[in-house]
Amino acid sequence: MPPTAAASCPLLRRAPAAPFAALSGALSRSGMARRLVAASSGGGGRGPAYGGLLLDAGGTLLQVARPVAETYASIGRRYGVTKPEKGIMEGFKRAFSAPWPKSLRYQGDGRPFWRIVVAEATNCTDDDYFEEVYQHYAHGDAWRLPVGADITLRELKDAGVKLAVVSNFDTRLRKLLKDLNVSDIS
């Protein structure tokens, strides 16, 4: 990033000099936000040196409640899916390593992209099966937050750090954040 861009971005301008390794131990313990804010402000009472924190959604803030292949196989049994979980995971790897047109994943609600991924992973092209799997992952009970994330996010917000979820997730994201009670934090 050019120096002029860093100077014009308040988040970068206020970034602490402390290396990430020095902060990583604080991230895993209770009270992390207080220590992070105190460490970044140098204890001078200036408030947090972090103006904000951007969080990715899938795989970072949102984690699946149970293994994906297990879920696909379980739902799929009602639709004749017999592929074992290991085979479903191999199908996911193939689907995600395929050369995709850039716009496909971001068309509408993501269904065109996910329809292909589900078919590749399970060898099932049944529209009802796809829709049930798609809707399953549209509800908060299919997801969980990392242990302690809700408390950490609340502490950061209370310390004056602005929080935002920035993601290439599809249109189900807002509802999921609401279902998991984190939409009011960010």
Secondary structure, 3 states (H helix, E strand, C coil): CCHHHHHHCHHHHCCCCCCHHHHHHHHCCCCHHHHHHHHHHCCCCCCCCCCEEEECCECCCEEECCCHHHHHHHHHHHHCCCCCHHHHHHHHHHHHHCCCCCCHHHCCCCHHHHHHHHHHHHCCCCHHHHHHHHHHCCCHHHEECCCCHHHHHHHHHHCCCEEEECCCCCCCHHHHHHHCCCCCCC
